């Protein structure tokens, strides 16, 4: 992550859900819409 990306997204949390990983940026934590910035190994 470069400086511009950090300024846009803030800190990043990578969470192991047991089924894949969920990536959450600080800027998305308070955003209740969308998919929450998560991604998993299920191919979606």
mmCIF file as Biopython writes it, N, C-alpha, C and O atoms, coordinates in Angstrom:
data_model
#
loop_
_atom_site.group_PDB
_atom_site.id
_atom_site.type_symbol
_atom_site.label_atom_id
_atom_site.label_alt_id
_atom_site.label_comp_id
_atom_site.label_asym_id
_atom_site.label_entity_id
_atom_site.label_seq_id
_atom_site.pdbx_PDB_ins_code
_atom_site.Cartn_x
_atom_site.Cartn_y
_atom_site.Cartn_z
_atom_site.occupancy
_atom_site.B_iso_or_equiv
_atom_site.auth_seq_id
_atom_site.auth_asym_id
_atom_site.pdbx_PDB_model_num
ATOM 1   N N  . UNK A ? 1  ? 0.852   -1.163  0.000  1.0 0.0 1  A 1 
ATOM 2   C CA . UNK A ? 1  ? 0.000   0.000   0.000  1.0 0.0 1  A 1 
ATOM 3   C C  . UNK A ? 1  ? 0.899   1.228   0.000  1.0 0.0 1  A 1 
ATOM 4   O O  . UNK A ? 1  ? 1.803   1.356   0.826  1.0 0.0 1  A 1 
ATOM 5   N N  . UNK A ? 2  ? 0.636   2.126   -0.939 1.0 0.0 2  A 1 
ATOM 6   C CA . UNK A ? 2  ? 1.437   3.342   -0.962 1.0 0.0 2  A 1 
ATOM 7   C C  . UNK A ? 2  ? 0.752   4.450   -0.155 1.0 0.0 2  A 1 
ATOM 8   O O  . UNK A ? 2  ? -0.347  4.257   0.366  1.0 0.0 2  A 1 
ATOM 9   N N  . UNK A ? 3  ? 1.402   5.594   -0.056 1.0 0.0 3  A 1 
ATOM 10  C CA . UNK A ? 3  ? 0.912   6.692   0.782  1.0 0.0 3  A 1 
ATOM 11  C C  . UNK A ? 3  ? -0.477  7.168   0.351  1.0 0.0 3  A 1 
ATOM 12  O O  . UNK A ? 3  ? -1.333  7.421   1.198  1.0 0.0 3  A 1 
ATOM 13  N N  . UNK A ? 4  ? -0.703  7.289   -0.950 1.0 0.0 4  A 1 
ATOM 14  C CA . UNK A ? 4  ? -2.008  7.748   -1.444 1.0 0.0 4  A 1 
ATOM 15  C C  . UNK A ? 4  ? -3.118  6.761   -1.094 1.0 0.0 4  A 1 
ATOM 16  O O  . UNK A ? 4  ? -4.210  7.169   -0.697 1.0 0.0 4  A 1 
ATOM 17  N N  . UNK A ? 5  ? -2.844  5.472   -1.238 1.0 0.0 5  A 1 
ATOM 18  C CA . UNK A ? 5  ? -3.835  4.454   -0.878 1.0 0.0 5  A 1 
ATOM 19  C C  . UNK A ? 5  ? -4.122  4.486   0.624  1.0 0.0 5  A 1 
ATOM 20  O O  . UNK A ? 5  ? -5.269  4.348   1.048  1.0 0.0 5  A 1 
ATOM 21  N N  . UNK A ? 6  ? -3.069  4.667   1.418  1.0 0.0 6  A 1 
ATOM 22  C CA . UNK A ? 6  ? -3.265  4.734   2.866  1.0 0.0 6  A 1 
ATOM 23  C C  . UNK A ? 6  ? -4.131  5.937   3.245  1.0 0.0 6  A 1 
ATOM 24  O O  . UNK A ? 6  ? -5.016  5.830   4.094  1.0 0.0 6  A 1 
ATOM 25  N N  . UNK A ? 7  ? -3.871  7.076   2.613  1.0 0.0 7  A 1 
ATOM 26  C CA . UNK A ? 7  ? -4.672  8.267   2.905  1.0 0.0 7  A 1 
ATOM 27  C C  . UNK A ? 7  ? -6.130  8.062   2.519  1.0 0.0 7  A 1 
ATOM 28  O O  . UNK A ? 7  ? -7.022  8.603   3.171  1.0 0.0 7  A 1 
ATOM 29  N N  . UNK A ? 8  ? -6.382  7.296   1.475  1.0 0.0 8  A 1 
ATOM 30  C CA . UNK A ? 8  ? -7.752  7.037   1.022  1.0 0.0 8  A 1 
ATOM 31  C C  . UNK A ? 8  ? -8.460  5.999   1.898  1.0 0.0 8  A 1 
ATOM 32  O O  . UNK A ? 8  ? -9.633  6.166   2.231  1.0 0.0 8  A 1 
ATOM 33  N N  . UNK A ? 9  ? -7.759  4.940   2.269  1.0 0.0 9  A 1 
ATOM 34  C CA . UNK A ? 9  ? -8.404  3.804   2.949  1.0 0.0 9  A 1 
ATOM 35  C C  . UNK A ? 9  ? -8.109  3.714   4.440  1.0 0.0 9  A 1 
ATOM 36  O O  . UNK A ? 9  ? -8.904  3.126   5.173  1.0 0.0 9  A 1 
ATOM 37  N N  . UNK A ? 10 ? -7.008  4.266   4.917  1.0 0.0 10 A 1 
ATOM 38  C CA . UNK A ? 10 ? -6.633  4.160   6.324  1.0 0.0 10 A 1 
ATOM 39  C C  . UNK A ? 10 ? -6.042  2.801   6.632  1.0 0.0 10 A 1 
ATOM 40  O O  . UNK A ? 10 ? -5.586  2.091   5.735  1.0 0.0 10 A 1 
ATOM 41  N N  . UNK A ? 11 ? -6.051  2.443   7.904  1.0 0.0 11 A 1 
ATOM 42  C CA . UNK A ? 11 ? -5.514  1.154   8.328  1.0 0.0 11 A 1 
ATOM 43  C C  . UNK A ? 11 ? -6.368  0.028   7.754  1.0 0.0 11 A 1 
ATOM 44  O O  . UNK A ? 11 ? -7.563  0.204   7.517  1.0 0.0 11 A 1 
ATOM 45  N N  . UNK A ? 12 ? -5.752  -1.118  7.536  1.0 0.0 12 A 1 
ATOM 46  C CA . UNK A ? 12 ? -6.417  -2.285  6.981  1.0 0.0 12 A 1 
ATOM 47  C C  . UNK A ? 12 ? -6.401  -3.402  8.028  1.0 0.0 12 A 1 
ATOM 48  O O  . UNK A ? 12 ? -5.377  -3.646  8.666  1.0 0.0 12 A 1 
ATOM 49  N N  . UNK A ? 13 ? -7.536  -4.077  8.199  1.0 0.0 13 A 1 
ATOM 50  C CA . UNK A ? 13 ? -7.635  -5.235  9.077  1.0 0.0 13 A 1 
ATOM 51  C C  . UNK A ? 13 ? -7.884  -6.449  8.195  1.0 0.0 13 A 1 
ATOM 52  O O  . UNK A ? 13 ? -8.781  -6.431  7.352  1.0 0.0 13 A 1 
ATOM 53  N N  . UNK A ? 14 ? -7.097  -7.503  8.383  1.0 0.0 14 A 1 
ATOM 54  C CA . UNK A ? 14 ? -7.298  -8.763  7.675  1.0 0.0 14 A 1 
ATOM 55  C C  . UNK A ? 14 ? -7.753  -9.778  8.712  1.0 0.0 14 A 1 
ATOM 56  O O  . UNK A ? 14 ? -7.019  -10.103 9.646  1.0 0.0 14 A 1 
ATOM 57  N N  . UNK A ? 15 ? -8.970  -10.274 8.536  1.0 0.0 15 A 1 
ATOM 58  C CA . UNK A ? 15 ? -9.592  -11.175 9.514  1.0 0.0 15 A 1 
ATOM 59  C C  . UNK A ? 15 ? -9.739  -12.567 8.916  1.0 0.0 15 A 1 
ATOM 60  O O  . UNK A ? 15 ? -10.240 -12.712 7.801  1.0 0.0 15 A 1 
ATOM 61  N N  . UNK A ? 16 ? -9.311  -13.587 9.642  1.0 0.0 16 A 1 
ATOM 62  C CA . UNK A ? 16 ? -9.483  -14.972 9.219  1.0 0.0 16 A 1 
ATOM 63  C C  . UNK A ? 16 ? -10.853 -15.427 9.683  1.0 0.0 16 A 1 
ATOM 64  O O  . UNK A ? 16 ? -11.084 -15.553 10.886 1.0 0.0 16 A 1 
ATOM 65  N N  . UNK A ? 17 ? -11.771 -15.679 8.752  1.0 0.0 17 A 1 
ATOM 66  C CA . UNK A ? 17 ? -13.133 -16.065 9.107  1.0 0.0 17 A 1 
ATOM 67  C C  . UNK A ? 17 ? -13.280 -17.570 9.299  1.0 0.0 17 A 1 
ATOM 68  O O  . UNK A ? 17 ? -14.339 -18.035 9.719  1.0 0.0 17 A 1 
ATOM 69  N N  . UNK A ? 18 ? -12.243 -18.332 9.001  1.0 0.0 18 A 1 
ATOM 70  C CA . UNK A ? 18 ? -12.326 -19.784 9.062  1.0 0.0 18 A 1 
ATOM 71  C C  . UNK A ? 18 ? -12.704 -20.367 7.710  1.0 0.0 18 A 1 
ATOM 72  O O  . UNK A ? 18 ? -12.498 -21.557 7.469  1.0 0.0 18 A 1 
ATOM 73  N N  . UNK A ? 19 ? -13.255 -19.543 6.825  1.0 0.0 19 A 1 
ATOM 74  C CA . UNK A ? 19 ? -13.633 -19.970 5.478  1.0 0.0 19 A 1 
ATOM 75  C C  . UNK A ? 19 ? -12.874 -19.175 4.422  1.0 0.0 19 A 1 
ATOM 76  O O  . UNK A ? 19 ? -13.058 -19.396 3.225  1.0 0.0 19 A 1 
ATOM 77  N N  . UNK A ? 20 ? -12.032 -18.263 4.857  1.0 0.0 20 A 1 
ATOM 78  C CA . UNK A ? 20 ? -11.285 -17.377 3.967  1.0 0.0 20 A 1 
ATOM 79  C C  . UNK A ? 20 ? -10.865 -16.157 4.758  1.0 0.0 20 A 1 
ATOM 80  O O  . UNK A ? 20 ? -10.845 -16.178 5.988  1.0 0.0 20 A 1 
ATOM 81  N N  . UNK A ? 21 ? -10.539 -15.125 4.065  1.0 0.0 21 A 1 
ATOM 82  C CA . UNK A ? 21 ? -10.101 -13.908 4.719  1.0 0.0 21 A 1 
ATOM 83  C C  . UNK A ? 21 ? -11.030 -12.759 4.373  1.0 0.0 21 A 1 
ATOM 84  O O  . UNK A ? 21 ? -11.545 -12.674 3.258  1.0 0.0 21 A 1 
ATOM 85  N N  . UNK A ? 22 ? -11.238 -11.881 5.334  1.0 0.0 22 A 1 
ATOM 86  C CA . UNK A ? 22 ? -12.046 -10.685 5.154  1.0 0.0 22 A 1 
ATOM 87  C C  . UNK A ? 22 ? -11.110 -9.492  5.328  1.0 0.0 22 A 1 
ATOM 88  O O  . UNK A ? 22 ? -10.398 -9.398  6.328  1.0 0.0 22 A 1 
ATOM 89  N N  . UNK A ? 23 ? -11.113 -8.584  4.357  1.0 0.0 23 A 1 
ATOM 90  C CA . UNK A ? 23 ? -10.253 -7.409  4.388  1.0 0.0 23 A 1 
ATOM 91  C C  . UNK A ? 23 ? -11.139 -6.185  4.610  1.0 0.0 23 A 1 
ATOM 92  O O  . UNK A ? 23 ? -12.056 -5.924  3.832  1.0 0.0 23 A 1 
ATOM 93  N N  . UNK A ? 24 ? -10.857 -5.439  5.678  1.0 0.0 24 A 1 
ATOM 94  C CA . UNK A ? 24 ? -11.668 -4.286  6.044  1.0 0.0 24 A 1 
ATOM 95  C C  . UNK A ? 24 ? -10.760 -3.084  6.181  1.0 0.0 24 A 1 
ATOM 96  O O  . UNK A ? 24 ? -9.763  -3.133  6.902  1.0 0.0 24 A 1 
ATOM 97  N N  . UNK A ? 25 ? -11.098 -2.005  5.493  1.0 0.0 25 A 1 
ATOM 98  C CA . UNK A ? 25 ? -10.323 -0.777  5.664  1.0 0.0 25 A 1 
ATOM 99  C C  . UNK A ? 25 ? -11.030 0.097   6.688  1.0 0.0 25 A 1 
ATOM 100 O O  . UNK A ? 25 ? -12.246 0.009   6.857  1.0 0.0 25 A 1 
ATOM 101 N N  . UNK A ? 26 ? -10.260 0.945   7.374  1.0 0.0 26 A 1 
ATOM 102 C CA . UNK A ? 26 ? -10.817 1.844   8.391  1.0 0.0 26 A 1 
ATOM 103 C C  . UNK A ? 26 ? -11.912 2.722   7.798  1.0 0.0 26 A 1 
ATOM 104 O O  . UNK A ? 26 ? -12.896 3.020   8.476  1.0 0.0 26 A 1 
ATOM 105 N N  . UNK A ? 27 ? -11.759 3.141   6.546  1.0 0.0 27 A 1 
ATOM 106 C CA . UNK A ? 27 ? -12.753 4.017   5.930  1.0 0.0 27 A 1 
ATOM 107 C C  . UNK A ? 27 ? -14.070 3.289   5.678  1.0 0.0 27 A 1 
ATOM 108 O O  . UNK A ? 27 ? -15.099 3.939   5.501  1.0 0.0 27 A 1 
ATOM 109 N N  . UNK A ? 28 ? -14.063 1.962   5.658  1.0 0.0 28 A 1 
ATOM 110 C CA . UNK A ? 28 ? -15.288 1.199   5.413  1.0 0.0 28 A 1 
ATOM 111 C C  . UNK A ? 28 ? -15.939 0.707   6.694  1.0 0.0 28 A 1 
ATOM 112 O O  . UNK A ? 28 ? -17.075 0.236   6.652  1.0 0.0 28 A 1 
ATOM 113 N N  . UNK A ? 29 ? -15.264 0.799   7.826  1.0 0.0 29 A 1 
ATOM 114 C CA . UNK A ? 29 ? -15.803 0.264   9.075  1.0 0.0 29 A 1 
ATOM 115 C C  . UNK A ? 29 ? -17.162 0.856   9.433  1.0 0.0 29 A 1 
ATOM 116 O O  . UNK A ? 29 ? -18.045 0.136   9.899  1.0 0.0 29 A 1 
ATOM 117 N N  . UNK A ? 30 ? -17.339 2.152   9.221  1.0 0.0 30 A 1 
ATOM 118 C CA . UNK A ? 30 ? -18.584 2.813   9.580  1.0 0.0 30 A 1 
ATOM 119 C C  . UNK A ? 30 ? -19.596 2.818   8.449  1.0 0.0 30 A 1 
ATOM 120 O O  . UNK A ? 30 ? -20.683 3.376   8.594  1.0 0.0 30 A 1 
ATOM 121 N N  . UNK A ? 31 ? -19.253 2.203   7.325  1.0 0.0 31 A 1 
ATOM 122 C CA . UNK A ? 31 ? -20.143 2.143   6.172  1.0 0.0 31 A 1 
ATOM 123 C C  . UNK A ? 31 ? -20.934 0.850   6.253  1.0 0.0 31 A 1 
ATOM 124 O O  . UNK A ? 31 ? -20.370 -0.237  6.136  1.0 0.0 31 A 1 
ATOM 125 N N  . UNK A ? 32 ? -22.242 0.966   6.453  1.0 0.0 32 A 1 
ATOM 126 C CA . UNK A ? 32 ? -23.080 -0.222  6.635  1.0 0.0 32 A 1 
ATOM 127 C C  . UNK A ? 32 ? -23.546 -0.822  5.313  1.0 0.0 32 A 1 
ATOM 128 O O  . UNK A ? 32 ? -24.122 -1.910  5.311  1.0 0.0 32 A 1 
ATOM 129 N N  . UNK A ? 33 ? -23.316 -0.150  4.196  1.0 0.0 33 A 1 
ATOM 130 C CA . UNK A ? 33 ? -23.790 -0.645  2.914  1.0 0.0 33 A 1 
ATOM 131 C C  . UNK A ? 33 ? -22.794 -1.556  2.248  1.0 0.0 33 A 1 
ATOM 132 O O  . UNK A ? 33 ? -21.658 -1.700  2.698  1.0 0.0 33 A 1 
ATOM 133 N N  . UNK A ? 34 ? -23.230 -2.166  1.176  1.0 0.0 34 A 1 
ATOM 134 C CA . UNK A ? 34 ? -22.346 -2.994  0.355  1.0 0.0 34 A 1 
ATOM 135 C C  . UNK A ? 34 ? -21.986 -4.292  1.020  1.0 0.0 34 A 1 
ATOM 136 O O  . UNK A ? 34 ? -22.707 -4.780  1.891  1.0 0.0 34 A 1 
ATOM 137 N N  . UNK A ? 35 ? -20.868 -4.854  0.609  1.0 0.0 35 A 1 
ATOM 138 C CA . UNK A ? 35 ? -20.473 -6.168  1.102  1.0 0.0 35 A 1 
ATOM 139 C C  . UNK A ? 35 ? -19.494 -6.087  2.258  1.0 0.0 35 A 1 
ATOM 140 O O  . UNK A ? 35 ? -18.974 -7.115  2.692  1.0 0.0 35 A 1 
ATOM 141 N N  . UNK A ? 36 ? -19.233 -4.913  2.759  1.0 0.0 36 A 1 
ATOM 142 C CA . UNK A ? 36 ? -18.331 -4.768  3.894  1.0 0.0 36 A 1 
ATOM 143 C C  . UNK A ? 36 ? -16.861 -4.889  3.549  1.0 0.0 36 A 1 
ATOM 144 O O  . UNK A ? 36 ? -16.010 -4.970  4.435  1.0 0.0 36 A 1 
ATOM 145 N N  . UNK A ? 37 ? -16.563 -4.902  2.247  1.0 0.0 37 A 1 
ATOM 146 C CA . UNK A ? 37 ? -15.159 -4.969  1.850  1.0 0.0 37 A 1 
ATOM 147 C C  . UNK A ? 37 ? -14.564 -6.338  2.023  1.0 0.0 37 A 1 
ATOM 148 O O  . UNK A ? 37 ? -13.345 -6.489  1.940  1.0 0.0 37 A 1 
ATOM 149 N N  . UNK A ? 38 ? -15.385 -7.348  2.261  1.0 0.0 38 A 1 
ATOM 150 C CA . UNK A ? 38 ? -14.866 -8.689  2.502  1.0 0.0 38 A 1 
ATOM 151 C C  . UNK A ? 38 ? -14.596 -9.442  1.217  1.0 0.0 38 A 1 
ATOM 152 O O  . UNK A ? 38 ? -15.146 -9.131  0.160  1.0 0.0 38 A 1 
ATOM 153 N N  . UNK A ? 39 ? -13.742 -10.434 1.332  1.0 0.0 39 A 1 
ATOM 154 C CA . UNK A ? 39 ? -13.530 -11.352 0.237  1.0 0.0 39 A 1 
ATOM 155 C C  . UNK A ? 39 ? -13.226 -12.709 0.847  1.0 0.0 39 A 1 
ATOM 156 O O  . UNK A ? 39 ? -12.677 -12.808 1.945  1.0 0.0 39 A 1 
ATOM 157 N N  . UNK A ? 40 ? -13.585 -13.728 0.131  1.0 0.0 40 A 1 
ATOM 158 C CA . UNK A ? 40 ? -13.346 -15.069 0.682  1.0 0.0 40 A 1 
ATOM 159 C C  . UNK A ? 40 ? -12.878 -15.995 -0.427 1.0 0.0 40 A 1 
ATOM 160 O O  . UNK A ? 40 ? -12.764 -15.592 -1.585 1.0 0.0 40 A 1 
ATOM 161 N N  . UNK A ? 41 ? -12.616 -17.200 -0.068 1.0 0.0 41 A 1 
ATOM 162 C CA . UNK A ? 41 ? -12.160 -18.192 -1.033 1.0 0.0 41 A 1 
ATOM 163 C C  . UNK A ? 41 ? -13.276 -18.850 -1.793 1.0 0.0 41 A 1 
ATOM 164 O O  . UNK A ? 41 ? -13.026 -19.827 -2.500 1.0 0.0 41 A 1 
ATOM 165 N N  . UNK A ? 42 ? -14.509 -18.365 -1.688 1.0 0.0 42 A 1 
ATOM 166 C CA . UNK A ? 42 ? -15.635 -19.034 -2.332 1.0 0.0 42 A 1 
ATOM 167 C C  . UNK A ? 42 ? -15.807 -18.638 -3.796 1.0 0.0 42 A 1 
ATOM 168 O O  . UNK A ? 42 ? -16.682 -19.179 -4.472 1.0 0.0 42 A 1 
ATOM 169 N N  . UNK A ? 43 ? -14.996 -17.709 -4.303 1.0 0.0 43 A 1 
ATOM 170 C CA . UNK A ? 43 ? -15.038 -17.345 -5.707 1.0 0.0 43 A 1 
ATOM 171 C C  . UNK A ? 43 ? -16.036 -16.259 -6.039 1.0 0.0 43 A 1 
ATOM 172 O O  . UNK A ? 43 ? -16.267 -15.995 -7.219 1.0 0.0 43 A 1 
ATOM 173 N N  . UNK A ? 44 ? -16.635 -15.621 -5.062 1.0 0.0 44 A 1 
ATOM 174 C CA . UNK A ? 44 ? -17.596 -14.547 -5.339 1.0 0.0 44 A 1 
ATOM 175 C C  . UNK A ? 44 ? -16.902 -13.215 -5.440 1.0 0.0 44 A 1 
ATOM 176 O O  . UNK A ? 44 ? -17.552 -12.196 -5.669 1.0 0.0 44 A 1 
#
